[in-house]
């Protein structure tokens, strides 16, 4: 780690000067304005790279944080042998950095750079087409389930079949093999037919398509690059699972870092289900002619044991029947792996056999993890069951059958130890976001990521603020008179929402805690306003299409859920009002939030504040932050949850939000909106 090396103060000073000059040149060339917060952040990032001190930076909207870390990253990469890795949570920011921010910066600095700066984009293996799987390796579904019935020309009629045919045609011609280049996209189930995970990959040494593998080519480019752009999940998998997926680096920048804990946890979560086991058993039988009936029976036994179980966290652990079923899956998987080595097993291509072995190995590891965690409910792994809803064309989101066999999941209670050991103790790490501090403090993220554990490295926190004058540009209205919200918006909440939309004449981003609440409110507002306002609902079109339509029409309102709470950037008169239906606490049945809350409470802490309130504070800050995106923006953030005004934790939550002028007066909020919309 660079922090363990002696610091050359002269070199550090030179870097500070160079970065300051380049930042000023870039801001001037790109038509920006000098921002003290941006300059301060750039200097602190430079200092962190040079001294090996980790840095957590909260940079409010309008700071220009991308240049504040990209310029130091370019400077550091040019002077060192290893690349700087930049990791984002979302595809949108990843694309923005690769396609806009870095190219514009490098074009601007070009004449003053000592050499060309090479940039590479690196995604997880499952994001690329696997040519081995495309050209005949075992797939997760058979031809019948993929293609279903066919018409007189032999074309598939099923939706999945149609997607797979289109996908295969595209895969034969694509130059990148990148899923995000496929327009329009396909379902996850269809994509899995031509992709593999990092664990499923048979490895370049055994794959006949290794030299033309899209994922290997991307990794090769990353190995030669000065700056590598990736995502949180890729960073986590590469580090936590000891997979050789990323180039070695001693400098990492993590943007959208408020999402890091959730993204990393999701990336290292394991899952198991009956269909998953049966698919692998079938592939083993087809590819190696081994007897698969015992493993298939074990899959059925697993489903029988867990079908009666309710959805959610197994807070008391697994019962004897469930553990026995998992042990059967473990034992039969181990036996099949042994059978694959027997002389009597069908001699197939090494690559096909290896693919099956890898999938069996994943089932074995997951079943062992579930057995261990299910036997120790107060251990460091959380186990839960879920029956996910699914999307049906023409019907929308359909809830799963509550009596169906669930999917089983296992996830770490905390990522702090591994994050410290695998990242903080290896690379200087910069974490940044507009919402990194919670309640005005960095304590939550510092604890979640292991900075305060024994053996943790040196770190510094910094809040550079925002150039916006929030008290003059925005109003925070809390509807104190409304009743405590229930599962669905009440009639009084709909009435208040109608008043706000009428006063603003549209131009509203309406954020909800659930799809059903968003749909209910959108349908009710459409009924009440008719043609007076254009009400858009997330899911009825692509997100980019909805945002474009919202931006172009001042009398449009956009209703939606979590995706809209962050990343939506609509400066100007198109957005005058942001409404939030309720404080966005985790769901009461969220297994990880519940387990983490219990863990903290049992050790004398306040589990609710440490988990639920922290989660809500970040989400509220993100949602409210949609309103003011430039120095000329004006508007109102309306919280339709009286608890923000009446509950003891209200002050903590508001401390995480932009410092708008606050009111509980409905009349004041409505009159302000009427003034803003007077010329609409």
N, C-alpha and C positions, 0 to 999 in steps of 0.2 A: 504494500500500500504506500502511496506517495507520502502519507503522513508520517511514516516511519523513517523517512529519509531527511538528512539535514536540509534546512531551508537556505537557499542562496538569496539573501535579502536584496542584493543588487539585481539579480535576475528577476525577482518578484517585482521590484520597482520598475524595471524596464517593461515587464508585462503589463503593469497597471497603466503606464504611459501609452503603450501601443494600443491597448484596448480602448482607452479614452479617446485617442485620435481616430481609430477606426469607427467607433460608435458615433462620434460627431460627424464624420464623413458620411456614414450610412444614413443617419437621420436627415442630414441636409440633402443628400441625393434623392432620398425617397419622399421628400416633401413634408417631413414631420416637424415636430417642435421639440425643443430641448425640455426634458422632463427630469427634475432632480431625482425622483424615485428611480427612474431608469438608470441614470448615471450611478447612483449609489449601489443599486443591485449589481450592475456590471462590474464595478470595482470589487464588491464583496465576493462575487462568483470567481473573479480572477484570483483574488487572494486565497480563496478556498482551494482552488486547483493547485496553486503554488505551495501552499503550506500543508495540504493534506487534511484540512479541517472540514468536516461535514457542515453543510449549510442548509437551513430551512428558511425559505423566503416567502412571505406572504406579499404578493404584488397585486394590488387592486386593479379592477378593470380600468383601462386607459393608461396604465403604467408603461406599456410597451415591453412586457417581460420577455417576449420572444427574442428581440434584438439583445436584450440585457443578458441573456445566457448564450445566444448563438455567437455573438462576437467573441466573448471569452473562449467559447468552445473551439472556434476556428483558430484563435491564437494558440491555445494549448495543443491542439492536434498538430499544428505545423511544427511545434518545437519538441514533440515527443514521438516515440516509436509506436505507441499503441493508440488506437482510435478513441475518440470520445463517443460514448453511447448516449443517445437521447431517447427516452422512453415516454410514450404518452398513453393515456387510458383509452382514448377514442380514435377511431379511424379518421374522423373528420380532421382532427388536429394533426395526425400523422400525415395525411394527404396535404394539408396546408403547409406544413414545414417542408416536405419534400418537393412539392410542385410550385410553391410560391415564395415562402419566406427565405429559405436557404438560397435558391437560385437568384433571387433579387439581391440578397446581401452579397453573394459572391461576385455577381456582375458588377456591383457597385465598388467592391474592394479590389477587383481584379488587378488594376495597374499597380497597386501597392503590395500585393501578395508576393512572397518569394517564389511560390510555385502554385500549380493547380491544386485545388482541394477536392479530393474525391469523396463523393457521398453515396451511400448505399441504403436501400430500404430492406429490412429483414423482418419477415413474419414467421409465425409458427408453421411447422411442416404441413399441418392440416389445412392451411390456407392455399396450398398449391396442388395442382393436379399431380397425381402419382402415375407416371407412365407405365410402371409395372402393373398396377391395378387396372389401368385403362386398357392394357393389352392382354387381359385374360387372367390376372391373378384373382384369387377368391374374393367375392364381394359379400356384402352383409345381407343381401336379399337375393333370392333366386329369380330366374327369368320370369316365372309366372307372377310372382308378387310385384316385380318391377314393371312388367309390361301389361299384365292383366289381359283382358280380351282385346282382340284387334278387329279393325274394319276389313272390308273386302280387299284393300290394298296391302294388308299386313301391318298397317300403322297402329301403334298402341292407342288405346282409348283412355286408360287411367291417367290421372294427373301426374302421378309419380313417373309412369312410363314415358309420358310426353316430355317431362323435364329431363329425364335421363337421356333420351334420344337427342334432345337439343344440346344437352351438356356434352355428350360424347362428340357430337359434330363440332362444337366449339373447341373442345379440348384438342382435337386433331390439328387445328389451325392456329391456336394461340401462340404468341411468342413469349408470353410471360408465365402462363399457367396460374396466374393469380386470380383467386375467386372474385376479388373486387373489380376486376376488369370485365367480368361477365355481366352484360346488361341485356334484358332484366335478369335479376338473380334467380336462384332456385332455393328450394327448401333444404334444410340441413340433411334430411334423409336422402335426398337425391345427391347432394354433394358428397356424402360419405361413400357413394358407390365408386368414386374415382379419386379418393384421397385417403391418406393414412395419417394417424397421429405419430408423434415422435416415438412412442413406445412400439407401435405396430410396424414401423419402418424396418425392413430387413437389413439395412446398412449398405453403404456403397460397395463394400468388398464382395457382397453376394448378389447385388442387383444387376441384371443384364442391361438396365437403362441408366446406370449410374452417371455415365458421361454426359447424358442429356437431361438429367434430373433437374427440374425447375428449382426445387428447394436447395439442392447442392450448388447449383449455379449462383443462387442468391447468397448462400453462405460463403462461397468463394469470393464473390464481389465484396461482401462485408469484410472479409479477411484482409482485403487490400485497401479498404477505404480509410479515410481520415475521420469521417463522421458517419456513424451508423444510426439510423432512425428505426426504432422498433416499438413494441408496446409493452405494457406492464406484464401481461401474461407470459410473453416470450421471455422477458427478463427473469421472471419467477421460475419458470420451468427449467430454463438453462442453469440457473444457480442452484435451486433447491433439489433438483433431481439428478444433479451431476451429469447432465447430458452435454456433450460437446457441440452445442448449437450456436454459440456466439464467440466472436473473437475475444481474446483476453484484453482487458482494459483496466486502467487505474483511475478512470474518470467517467462518472455517470451523471447525467441530468435527468431527473424524473419530473415531468410536467404533469399537470392535473393530479398532483400528489394526494389530494383529498380523497381520491378514488383508490389509492394504492392498496390499502389493506383489504378492501373487498375484492379487487381484481386479482390480487395475489392469492387470496384464500380460494376464490373460484377456480383459479388455474391449477391449484394443487388438490382440489377436491376429487375424490374417487367415487365411482358409482357402479352399481351392479343391478342386473334385472334378469328375469327368466328369459325373455327374448334374446338378450345379449348372449347368454350362455348357450341357448339352443342354436343360434347362428354359428357360433364358433364350433360347436359339436358337429354341425352339419358340414362345415368347411373341412374339418379334420377327417370326416368320413369320406368326403369326395376327393380330397387332395392326397390322402395317405392310406385310405382303405382301413382305418382303424375302427374298432367297434365303438360306437358313440352312444349306444342306448343308455348306459349307466349314467353318463353325464346329462343326457336329456331327462332322465328320470330325476336326477338331482335338481335340475332346473324346475321341474314340476313340483317337487317337494318344497323348494324355496318359495314358490308362489303360494302353495297351500299354507305354508307357515305364516306368511306375512299378509295374505289377503284380509284376514280379520283385523289386522292392526290399523289403528287410525292414522291418518296423515299427520306428520309432525315429528317432533323430537322425542327420542326414546330416553327421557330424562332419568328413568329408573333402570336403564339397560335393557338388554334383550332377554326374553324368557327362554326356558330350556328347549322348547320346541323350535324356536327360531335359531338358537345357537346350534342345535343338532342339524338343522337344515343347511346352515352355512358350512358346518364341518363336513357334511356330505359333499357339498359343492367343492370344497377345498380338496378333499381326498380323491374325488373322481377326476378332478382337473389334474392333480398330481399324477394319478394313474395314467391318464391319457397322454401326458407329457412323456411318461416312461414308455408307453406303448409306441409312441412315435420313434423311439430309438431302437425298437425291436427289429431283428432281421426280417421278420415276416411282413413288416409294414411296407406298403407300396412305395417303390422307389420313384419319387417325383422329382421335379426340378428343385434344387436346394432353395431357390427363392420362394416358391410356393410353400414348401414345408416350413421355412423360417417364419413366414408371415403368420401361419397358424400357430407356431410355437410362441411367437410374440404375443398373440392375442390370448392364448392360454395362460401365459405368464402373467398378463395383466389381471385376468380373472383370479388367479391364484393369490397374487399380492393383495387384491381388494378383499377377497373373502377372508384372508388372514387378518387384515386390518379390521374388518367388521367384527370378527370373532373376538379379537383382543379388546377393541373399544367397547363392544357390547357387553363384555364381561366386567368392564371397569367403568361404570357410568360417570364416575367423578374423575376420570383420567383426562388426558390432554387431547382427546379426539372426540368429536361430536358426531353422533349417528342419528339419522332421521330418514323418514319415508315421505315420498311425495307422489302425487298423482296429477301430473301437469295437465293444464288445459291445452287444447290444440285448436288451430285455425282451420275452419271449414269454409271453402268458397261458397258464398251465398248465405252463410249462416253466421259468419264471424267467429269469435272465440267461444268454443264449446267446453264446458266444464267436464272433467273426467268422471267416469263412473266410480262412485265412492266404494263400490264393492269389487273393483278390479285389483289385480296385483300391483303393488306400488314399485317405484324405483327406490333403491336404497342408496344412501349417500353417507360418506365419511369425510370430515374436514377437520383441520387442526383448530383447536380452541384459540390458539394464538400463533401468530407468525413471527413474534418478536425475536425469539432465540435464533431461528434460522435466518431471519433477515440480518441480524447482527453478524452471525458467523459467516454467512455466504456472500454478503454484499458489503456491509459496513466495515468489516475487518479485511476486506480485499481491495475495495475501490473507494476513492473519494467521491462522495455522493451529494449532489445538489437536489433538494426537493423544493418544488415551487407550485403555487396555486394562488388563485384570488381568494380562496377560502381555506387557508391552512390552519389558522388560529381559531379555536372554538371558545366562545365566551371571552374573547380577547387574549387568550393564552394558548401556547403551543403544547401544553401538557399532554393532551389526548394523543396526538400523532407521535410525539416523542416516546410515549409509553408503548403505544401499539407497535412501533417499529424497532423496539429494542435499544434505543439510544441510552436508556437509563439502567439497563441490566449490568450486572458485574462483567467487567471486561469490555464495556462499551467504549467507543472511540470518542475523541473530542468533537464537539459540535457547537454551532452557533445558530441563534434564531434572529430573524430580522423581519420587520414589517415596514415596507416602504410606502404604505398608504396608497392613495389614489389621487389623481389630479382633479377629480370631479368635486364640485361643491354640493355634496348631497343634501344638506339642509335647505339649500335654495332651489335645487333642481327636482327634488322629489318629496312626496308626502307618504308617510306610513300610516295607514288607517286601519285600526283594529276594531272590528264590530263587537264591542263589549256587550251589547244588548241581545245578541243572538244566543240561543240555547247551545249547550255543549253538543258538538256534532256526533251523530250516530253513524252507522255503517253507510247510509246513503244521505245525500243532502236533504235537509228538511224543506218543507214548503216555505218557511220563513227565510231560509238561506237562498232558495230560488228567487224569492221576491226581492231580497236585497241585491242579488246578482243582476236581476232585471233592472233595478234602479241604477246601478252602476253602469251597466252597458248602455242604457238609454242616455245617461248624462254624458258618457264619453263618445256616443255615436259610433261605437265599434272601437277599432284600434286596440283590442284587448287580447291579452294572452291569459287564458284561464287554465290554471294548473290544478290537477286533482290527484288524490292519493290512490285512486284505483280506476281501472278502465270502465267499470260499471258506473261509477260516480260521474265520470266525464261524459259517458254516453247519455246517462239520465238527464244531466244538466243541459247538454247540447240539444237533445230532443225537446226538452221543455222550453228552452229559449227560442228554438225554431218555431214552436207552436205559438209563442207569445209575440214574437217580432215579425213573423212572416217574411215578407220581402224587404222589410226596412233594414235588416242587417244580414250580412252573409256569415253564417255560422259554419265553420269548418271543424271537423272532428278527426283527430289522429287515428290512422288506420284506414280511413276512407280513400286515401291516396298516398303516394310516397311522401316521406317527410320533406324532402327538398321541394317537391311540387306544392305542398301545403304552405311552406314558408314563403315560396315565391308568390303564390296567390295572396297570402296574407300581406306581404310587403307592398304589393301593387295596388291594393284597394283599401282606402282609409276607413271604410265602413265594414271591414271584415273582422271577425273574432275567431281565434284559434283555440280549441279546447283539446286538452291532452294530459298525458301522465308523465312519468319520470324522464323519458327521453327529452321532453321539452323543458324540464327544469334546469338543464345545463346545456350549453353549447349553442343555444339559439341566439343569434346576433342580429337584431333588427333596430338599427339606429334611426332617428328621425321621427316624423309625425305618425308613421304607420303604427307605432306602439306608444299608447298613452296610459294604458292601464294594465296592471298585472294583478290577477286575483288568485288567491290560494285558499282552497276550500277548508283545509284543516292542517294543524301542525303535523308534519310528516314523520311521526314516530315510526319505528319498525313495526311490522305487523305483530300482534300479540303471539301469533304462532310461529314467528320466525325462529328456527331452531338455533342458529348461531347466536343471535342477539339474546335469546333466552338463556342459553348455556353460559355465555360470557357474563351476563348480568348476575346469574346465580354464583358463578365463581368469585366475582368481586364482592358480592354481598356476604358470602360465607367467610370472607377474609376481613370483614369489618368495614368494607367500603360501601359506597352508595351505588349499587348496580344500575339503578334507573338513570341517575345523572351521568354516570360514566359511559353507559352504552346508549340508551334510548334518547336521552337529552342531547348527547353529543351528535348522534346521527341526525336528529331533527334540526339542530343548529346549523350543520353544514348544508343540509337540503334547503332550509329556509334562506340562508345566505345566497345559495346558488339561484333559487327561484326569484328572490327579490332583485338579485343582480341582473336579471334580464332587462330591467326597466331603463336604466341609464347606461348607454353605450357610447355617448359622446358628450362633449361639453355643452352642446346646445339642446340636449334632450330634456324633456320635462314630463312629469306624470305622477301617477298614484299607484302605490302598492296596497292592495286591500286584503287583509287577513280576515277571513270569515269564520274565525275560531276564537271565541271569547276567552279561551284559556290563556292566550298570550297576554291578556290584560289582567286576568284574575288569579291565575295559578302562581305559586311561589317560584316556579322555574321560568316564568315569563321574562324576567330581567336578564337571566343568563342567555336565553335564546335571542333576545333583541340585541344583546352585546355583540353577537356574531354577524348581525345584519348591517348593511350600509346605514350611516347615520342620517337617515331622512328626518325631516320635520314630522313629529308624531302627533296624531290626534285620534280621539275616540268618537268624534262627532261625525255622524253620518251626513249632516247638513253641510259641514265644511268640506268633506270629501266630494260630495256631489257638486257643490258650487265650484270647486276647483276644476273638476272634470268638465263642467259646462263651459268654463272660461277657456280651457285648452281646446275644446272641440268647437268653439264658436264659429270658426271659419271652415269647418268640415262640411 
